[in-house]
Amino acid sequence: MKIVTTEQFAFLLNRFVRFKVSDVTIPGPQEVVNELYGRDMVQGKVVDITVSGTMEQAFIIVQVEGMNAPLILPAEKVIGITDR
C-alpha cells in the first residue's frame, strides 16, 4: 500500500476537479446522485407490468438506455408517455 501525504496534494486547494461519483466516500454515492439528479426526468421503455402488495398496486418495469438493470416504479408515478 502506498502512503500519500496531504502535502503532495496541496496544489489542489481552491481548484476545480473532476471525479467519478462512485469514488465519493462521504456522503455515499447514492446520496450524491439523489441530491444532484433526483428531480431529473428519465425516459425508458415499459417492458413489463406487475401487480404486487396488499393494496394491489401496479408497478412498471422500465428499461432505460445506459442502465444495466431495469428500473421498477409504481405505475402511478408516470408523468408522461411518448412513442419514442
C-alpha positions in Angstrom: 0.0 0.0 0.0 1.3 3.4 -1.0 1.3 6.1 1.7 0.4 9.6 0.3 0.7 12.8 2.4 -1.6 15.8 2.4 1.3 18.0 1.3 1.5 16.1 -2.0 -1.9 17.4 -2.9 -1.8 20.9 -1.5 -1.7 22.3 -5.1 -5.4 21.1 -5.4 -6.7 23.6 -2.8 -9.2 26.0 -4.3 -9.1 24.3 -7.7 -12.0 22.7 -9.6 -11.5 18.9 -10.0 -13.4 16.1 -11.8 -14.0 12.7 -10.3 -16.4 9.7 -10.5 -19.4 9.8 -8.2 -18.7 6.2 -7.4 -15.4 7.3 -5.8 -17.1 9.6 -3.3 -16.6 8.4 0.3 -18.9 10.8 2.3 -21.8 11.2 1.7 -22.3 7.9 -0.1 -22.6 7.9 -3.9 -26.3 7.1 -3.7 -27.0 10.3 -1.7 -24.8 12.4 -4.2 -26.7 11.1 -7.2 -30.1 11.6 -5.5 -29.3 15.2 -4.4 -27.9 16.2 -7.8 -30.2 14.4 -10.1 -33.2 13.2 -8.1 -35.6 15.6 -9.8 -34.3 15.0 -13.3 -36.7 13.3 -15.7 -35.8 9.8 -17.1 -37.3 8.1 -20.1 -37.4 4.4 -20.8 -39.5 1.6 -22.4 -42.0 -0.3 -20.3 -41.1 -4.0 -20.7 -43.5 -5.4 -18.1 -46.3 -4.6 -15.6 -46.8 -6.3 -12.4 -49.3 -6.2 -9.5 -47.9 -6.6 -6.0 -48.5 -5.8 -2.4 -51.5 -5.8 -0.2 -53.0 -2.8 -2.0 -52.8 -4.5 -5.4 -50.6 -1.6 -6.6 -49.3 -1.8 -10.2 -45.6 -1.5 -10.8 -43.9 -1.0 -14.2 -40.6 -2.4 -15.2 -38.7 0.1 -17.4 -35.6 -0.4 -19.4 -33.6 2.8 -19.5 -30.7 3.3 -22.0 -27.4 3.4 -20.2 -28.7 1.3 -17.2 -27.7 -2.4 -16.9 -30.7 -3.3 -14.7 -34.3 -2.4 -15.4 -36.0 0.1 -13.1 -39.2 -0.7 -11.2 -41.6 2.0 -10.0 -45.2 2.5 -9.2 -47.2 2.9 -12.4 -49.0 5.9 -11.0 -45.7 7.8 -10.9 -45.5 8.0 -14.7 -45.5 11.7 -15.7 -45.7 11.5 -19.5 -46.0 9.0 -22.3 -44.3 9.0 -25.7 -43.9 6.5 -28.5 -40.1 7.1 -28.6 
